[in-house]
Amino acid sequence: MGSTVLSLRIDGELHDRLRDHAAKRGMSVQDYVIRTLIRDDFDERFQTAVDETEKFYGIA
């Protein structure tokens, strides 16, 4: 799996908040944003799997 560069334009206030959140965790802003995106992606995939399992077993 390769990597791709993604450039974002965000306002200064958001960047400051992200920097504060990242600093609390001893991370860079880049690492914090990537970790957040990965967690959100996992949550979506997990919820989809749960929904499909419930449909399969007729739970929902």
Phi and psi restraints in degrees (range 20) as a CNS / XPLOR table:
assign (resid 1 and name C) (resid 2 and name N)
       (resid 2 and name CA) (resid 2 and name C) 1.0 -90.4 20.0 2
assign (resid 2 and name N) (resid 2 and name CA)
       (resid 2 and name C) (resid 3 and name N) 1.0 -176.3 20.0 2
assign (resid 2 and name C) (resid 3 and name N)
       (resid 3 and name CA) (resid 3 and name C) 1.0 -124.0 20.0 2
assign (resid 3 and name N) (resid 3 and name CA)
       (resid 3 and name C) (resid 4 and name N) 1.0 157.6 20.0 2
assign (resid 3 and name C) (resid 4 and name N)
       (resid 4 and name CA) (resid 4 and name C) 1.0 -132.3 20.0 2
assign (resid 4 and name N) (resid 4 and name CA)
       (resid 4 and name C) (resid 5 and name N) 1.0 146.4 20.0 2
assign (resid 4 and name C) (resid 5 and name N)
       (resid 5 and name CA) (resid 5 and name C) 1.0 -89.3 20.0 2
assign (resid 5 and name N) (resid 5 and name CA)
       (resid 5 and name C) (resid 6 and name N) 1.0 134.0 20.0 2
assign (resid 5 and name C) (resid 6 and name N)
       (resid 6 and name CA) (resid 6 and name C) 1.0 -125.4 20.0 2
assign (resid 6 and name N) (resid 6 and name CA)
       (resid 6 and name C) (resid 7 and name N) 1.0 123.6 20.0 2
assign (resid 6 and name C) (resid 7 and name N)
       (resid 7 and name CA) (resid 7 and name C) 1.0 -106.0 20.0 2
assign (resid 7 and name N) (resid 7 and name CA)
       (resid 7 and name C) (resid 8 and name N) 1.0 132.4 20.0 2
assign (resid 7 and name C) (resid 8 and name N)
       (resid 8 and name CA) (resid 8 and name C) 1.0 -121.4 20.0 2
assign (resid 8 and name N) (resid 8 and name CA)
       (resid 8 and name C) (resid 9 and name N) 1.0 144.5 20.0 2
assign (resid 8 and name C) (resid 9 and name N)
       (resid 9 and name CA) (resid 9 and name C) 1.0 -111.2 20.0 2
assign (resid 9 and name N) (resid 9 and name CA)
       (resid 9 and name C) (resid 10 and name N) 1.0 116.0 20.0 2
assign (resid 9 and name C) (resid 10 and name N)
       (resid 10 and name CA) (resid 10 and name C) 1.0 -128.5 20.0 2
assign (resid 10 and name N) (resid 10 and name CA)
       (resid 10 and name C) (resid 11 and name N) 1.0 155.9 20.0 2
assign (resid 10 and name C) (resid 11 and name N)
       (resid 11 and name CA) (resid 11 and name C) 1.0 -76.6 20.0 2
assign (resid 11 and name N) (resid 11 and name CA)
       (resid 11 and name C) (resid 12 and name N) 1.0 163.6 20.0 2
assign (resid 11 and name C) (resid 12 and name N)
       (resid 12 and name CA) (resid 12 and name C) 1.0 -61.7 20.0 2
assign (resid 12 and name N) (resid 12 and name CA)
       (resid 12 and name C) (resid 13 and name N) 1.0 -37.6 20.0 2
assign (resid 12 and name C) (resid 13 and name N)
       (resid 13 and name CA) (resid 13 and name C) 1.0 -65.1 20.0 2
assign (resid 13 and name N) (resid 13 and name CA)
       (resid 13 and name C) (resid 14 and name N) 1.0 -44.1 20.0 2
assign (resid 13 and name C) (resid 14 and name N)
       (resid 14 and name CA) (resid 14 and name C) 1.0 -63.7 20.0 2
assign (resid 14 and name N) (resid 14 and name CA)
       (resid 14 and name C) (resid 15 and name N) 1.0 -42.9 20.0 2
assign (resid 14 and name C) (resid 15 and name N)
       (resid 15 and name CA) (resid 15 and name C) 1.0 -60.1 20.0 2
assign (resid 15 and name N) (resid 15 and name CA)
       (resid 15 and name C) (resid 16 and name N) 1.0 -41.8 20.0 2
assign (resid 15 and name C) (resid 16 and name N)
       (resid 16 and name CA) (resid 16 and name C) 1.0 -61.5 20.0 2
assign (resid 16 and name N) (resid 16 and name CA)
       (resid 16 and name C) (resid 17 and name N) 1.0 -43.2 20.0 2
assign (resid 16 and name C) (resid 17 and name N)
       (resid 17 and name CA) (resid 17 and name C) 1.0 -65.1 20.0 2
assign (resid 17 and name N) (resid 17 and name CA)
       (resid 17 and name C) (resid 18 and name N) 1.0 -42.6 20.0 2
assign (resid 17 and name C) (resid 18 and name N)
       (resid 18 and name CA) (resid 18 and name C) 1.0 -62.5 20.0 2
assign (resid 18 and name N) (resid 18 and name CA)
       (resid 18 and name C) (resid 19 and name N) 1.0 -41.2 20.0 2
assign (resid 18 and name C) (resid 19 and name N)
       (resid 19 and name CA) (resid 19 and name C) 1.0 -62.4 20.0 2
assign (resid 19 and name N) (resid 19 and name CA)
       (resid 19 and name C) (resid 20 and name N) 1.0 -39.7 20.0 2
assign (resid 19 and name C) (resid 20 and name N)
       (resid 20 and name CA) (resid 20 and name C) 1.0 -65.0 20.0 2
assign (resid 20 and name N) (resid 20 and name CA)
       (resid 20 and name C) (resid 21 and name N) 1.0 -45.2 20.0 2
assign (resid 20 and name C) (resid 21 and name N)
       (resid 21 and name CA) (resid 21 and name C) 1.0 -61.8 20.0 2
assign (resid 21 and name N) (resid 21 and name CA)
       (resid 21 and name C) (resid 22 and name N) 1.0 -43.9 20.0 2
assign (resid 21 and name C) (resid 22 and name N)
       (resid 22 and name CA) (resid 22 and name C) 1.0 -64.8 20.0 2
assign (resid 22 and name N) (resid 22 and name CA)
       (resid 22 and name C) (resid 23 and name N) 1.0 -42.9 20.0 2
assign (resid 22 and name C) (resid 23 and name N)
       (resid 23 and name CA) (resid 23 and name C) 1.0 -62.0 20.0 2
assign (resid 23 and name N) (resid 23 and name CA)
       (resid 23 and name C) (resid 24 and name N) 1.0 -38.0 20.0 2
assign (resid 23 and name C) (resid 24 and name N)
       (resid 24 and name CA) (resid 24 and name C) 1.0 -60.4 20.0 2
assign (resid 24 and name N) (resid 24 and name CA)
       (resid 24 and name C) (resid 25 and name N) 1.0 -26.4 20.0 2
assign (resid 24 and name C) (resid 25 and name N)
       (resid 25 and name CA) (resid 25 and name C) 1.0 -103.7 20.0 2
assign (resid 25 and name N) (resid 25 and name CA)
       (resid 25 and name C) (resid 26 and name N) 1.0 5.2 20.0 2
assign (resid 25 and name C) (resid 26 and name N)
       (resid 26 and name CA) (resid 26 and name C) 1.0 67.8 20.0 2
assign (resid 26 and name N) (resid 26 and name CA)
       (resid 26 and name C) (resid 27 and name N) 1.0 34.2 20.0 2
assign (resid 26 and name C) (resid 27 and name N)
       (resid 27 and name CA) (resid 27 and name C) 1.0 -121.7 20.0 2
assign (resid 27 and name N) (resid 27 and name CA)
       (resid 27 and name C) (resid 28 and name N) 1.0 163.6 20.0 2
assign (resid 27 and name C) (resid 28 and name N)
       (resid 28 and name CA) (resid 28 and name C) 1.0 -81.0 20.0 2
assign (resid 28 and name N) (resid 28 and name CA)
       (resid 28 and name C) (resid 29 and name N) 1.0 162.6 20.0 2
assign (resid 28 and name C) (resid 29 and name N)
       (resid 29 and name CA) (resid 29 and name C) 1.0 -60.3 20.0 2
assign (resid 29 and name N) (resid 29 and name CA)
       (resid 29 and name C) (resid 30 and name N) 1.0 -42.3 20.0 2
assign (resid 29 and name C) (resid 30 and name N)
       (resid 30 and name CA) (resid 30 and name C) 1.0 -58.8 20.0 2
assign (resid 30 and name N) (resid 30 and name CA)
       (resid 30 and name C) (resid 31 and name N) 1.0 -48.6 20.0 2
assign (resid 30 and name C) (resid 31 and name N)
       (resid 31 and name CA) (resid 31 and name C) 1.0 -63.7 20.0 2
assign (resid 31 and name N) (resid 31 and name CA)
       (resid 31 and name C) (resid 32 and name N) 1.0 -39.1 20.0 2
assign (resid 31 and name C) (resid 32 and name N)
       (resid 32 and name CA) (resid 32 and name C) 1.0 -62.9 20.0 2
assign (resid 32 and name N) (resid 32 and name CA)
       (resid 32 and name C) (resid 33 and name N) 1.0 -45.6 20.0 2
assign (resid 32 and name C) (resid 33 and name N)
       (resid 33 and name CA) (resid 33 and name C) 1.0 -64.7 20.0 2
assign (resid 33 and name N) (resid 33 and name CA)
       (resid 33 and name C) (resid 34 and name N) 1.0 -44.5 20.0 2
assign (resid 33 and name C) (resid 34 and name N)
       (resid 34 and name CA) (resid 34 and name C) 1.0 -61.3 20.0 2
assign (resid 34 and name N) (resid 34 and name CA)
       (resid 34 and name C) (resid 35 and name N) 1.0 -45.2 20.0 2
assign (resid 34 and name C) (resid 35 and name N)
       (resid 35 and name CA) (resid 35 and name C) 1.0 -60.9 20.0 2
assign (resid 35 and name N) (resid 35 and name CA)
       (resid 35 and name C) (resid 36 and name N) 1.0 -41.0 20.0 2
assign (resid 35 and name C) (resid 36 and name N)
       (resid 36 and name CA) (resid 36 and name C) 1.0 -64.3 20.0 2
assign (resid 36 and name N) (resid 36 and name CA)
       (resid 36 and name C) (resid 37 and name N) 1.0 -43.7 20.0 2
assign (resid 36 and name C) (resid 37 and name N)
       (resid 37 and name CA) (resid 37 and name C) 1.0 -64.2 20.0 2
assign (resid 37 and name N) (resid 37 and name CA)
       (resid 37 and name C) (resid 38 and name N) 1.0 -41.0 20.0 2
assign (resid 37 and name C) (resid 38 and name N)
       (resid 38 and name CA) (resid 38 and name C) 1.0 -63.7 20.0 2
assign (resid 38 and name N) (resid 38 and name CA)
       (resid 38 and name C) (resid 39 and name N) 1.0 -44.2 20.0 2
assign (resid 38 and name C) (resid 39 and name N)
       (resid 39 and name CA) (resid 39 and name C) 1.0 -62.5 20.0 2
assign (resid 39 and name N) (resid 39 and name CA)
       (resid 39 and name C) (resid 40 and name N) 1.0 -43.7 20.0 2
assign (resid 39 and name C) (resid 40 and name N)
       (resid 40 and name CA) (resid 40 and name C) 1.0 -64.2 20.0 2
assign (resid 40 and name N) (resid 40 and name CA)
       (resid 40 and name C) (resid 41 and name N) 1.0 -41.8 20.0 2
assign (resid 40 and name C) (resid 41 and name N)
       (resid 41 and name CA) (resid 41 and name C) 1.0 -62.3 20.0 2
assign (resid 41 and name N) (resid 41 and name CA)
       (resid 41 and name C) (resid 42 and name N) 1.0 -43.3 20.0 2
assign (resid 41 and name C) (resid 42 and name N)
       (resid 42 and name CA) (resid 42 and name C) 1.0 -61.2 20.0 2
assign (resid 42 and name N) (resid 42 and name CA)
       (resid 42 and name C) (resid 43 and name N) 1.0 -45.1 20.0 2
assign (resid 42 and name C) (resid 43 and name N)
       (resid 43 and name CA) (resid 43 and name C) 1.0 -58.1 20.0 2
assign (resid 43 and name N) (resid 43 and name CA)
       (resid 43 and name C) (resid 44 and name N) 1.0 -43.2 20.0 2
assign (resid 43 and name C) (resid 44 and name N)
       (resid 44 and name CA) (resid 44 and name C) 1.0 -64.1 20.0 2
assign (resid 44 and name N) (resid 44 and name CA)
       (resid 44 and name C) (resid 45 and name N) 1.0 -45.9 20.0 2
assign (resid 44 and name C) (resid 45 and name N)
       (resid 45 and name CA) (resid 45 and name C) 1.0 -65.1 20.0 2
assign (resid 45 and name N) (resid 45 and name CA)
       (resid 45 and name C) (resid 46 and name N) 1.0 -38.8 20.0 2
assign (resid 45 and name C) (resid 46 and name N)
       (resid 46 and name CA) (resid 46 and name C) 1.0 -65.1 20.0 2
assign (resid 46 and name N) (resid 46 and name CA)
       (resid 46 and name C) (resid 47 and name N) 1.0 -45.0 20.0 2
assign (resid 46 and name C) (resid 47 and name N)
       (resid 47 and name CA) (resid 47 and name C) 1.0 -63.0 20.0 2
assign (resid 47 and name N) (resid 47 and name CA)
       (resid 47 and name C) (resid 48 and name N) 1.0 -38.7 20.0 2
assign (resid 47 and name C) (resid 48 and name N)
       (resid 48 and name CA) (resid 48 and name C) 1.0 -61.7 20.0 2
assign (resid 48 and name N) (resid 48 and name CA)
       (resid 48 and name C) (resid 49 and name N) 1.0 -42.5 20.0 2
assign (resid 48 and name C) (resid 49 and name N)
       (resid 49 and name CA) (resid 49 and name C) 1.0 -63.9 20.0 2
assign (resid 49 and name N) (resid 49 and name CA)
       (resid 49 and name C) (resid 50 and name N) 1.0 -41.9 20.0 2
assign (resid 49 and name C) (resid 50 and name N)
       (resid 50 and name CA) (resid 50 and name C) 1.0 -62.2 20.0 2
assign (resid 50 and name N) (resid 50 and name CA)
       (resid 50 and name C) (resid 51 and name N) 1.0 -46.5 20.0 2
assign (resid 50 and name C) (resid 51 and name N)
       (resid 51 and name CA) (resid 51 and name C) 1.0 -59.4 20.0 2
assign (resid 51 and name N) (resid 51 and name CA)
       (resid 51 and name C) (resid 52 and name N) 1.0 -44.4 20.0 2
assign (resid 51 and name C) (resid 52 and name N)
       (resid 52 and name CA) (resid 52 and name C) 1.0 -64.9 20.0 2
assign (resid 52 and name N) (resid 52 and name CA)
       (resid 52 and name C) (resid 53 and name N) 1.0 -39.4 20.0 2
assign (resid 52 and name C) (resid 53 and name N)
       (resid 53 and name CA) (resid 53 and name C) 1.0 -64.8 20.0 2
assign (resid 53 and name N) (resid 53 and name CA)
       (resid 53 and name C) (resid 54 and name N) 1.0 -43.5 20.0 2
assign (resid 53 and name C) (resid 54 and name N)
       (resid 54 and name CA) (resid 54 and name C) 1.0 -63.3 20.0 2
assign (resid 54 and name N) (resid 54 and name CA)
       (resid 54 and name C) (resid 55 and name N) 1.0 -40.0 20.0 2
assign (resid 54 and name C) (resid 55 and name N)
       (resid 55 and name CA) (resid 55 and name C) 1.0 -62.9 20.0 2
assign (resid 55 and name N) (resid 55 and name CA)
       (resid 55 and name C) (resid 56 and name N) 1.0 -42.2 20.0 2
assign (resid 55 and name C) (resid 56 and name N)
       (resid 56 and name CA) (resid 56 and name C) 1.0 -61.7 20.0 2
assign (resid 56 and name N) (resid 56 and name CA)
       (resid 56 and name C) (resid 57 and name N) 1.0 -42.9 20.0 2
assign (resid 56 and name C) (resid 57 and name N)
       (resid 57 and name CA) (resid 57 and name C) 1.0 -90.2 20.0 2
assign (resid 57 and name N) (resid 57 and name CA)
       (resid 57 and name C) (resid 58 and name N) 1.0 0.2 20.0 2
assign (resid 57 and name C) (resid 58 and name N)
       (resid 58 and name CA) (resid 58 and name C) 1.0 68.0 20.0 2
assign (resid 58 and name N) (resid 58 and name CA)
       (resid 58 and name C) (resid 59 and name N) 1.0 31.8 20.0 2
assign (resid 58 and name C) (resid 59 and name N)
       (resid 59 and name CA) (resid 59 and name C) 1.0 -82.9 20.0 2
assign (resid 59 and name N) (resid 59 and name CA)
       (resid 59 and name C) (resid 60 and name N) 1.0 -37.0 20.0 2
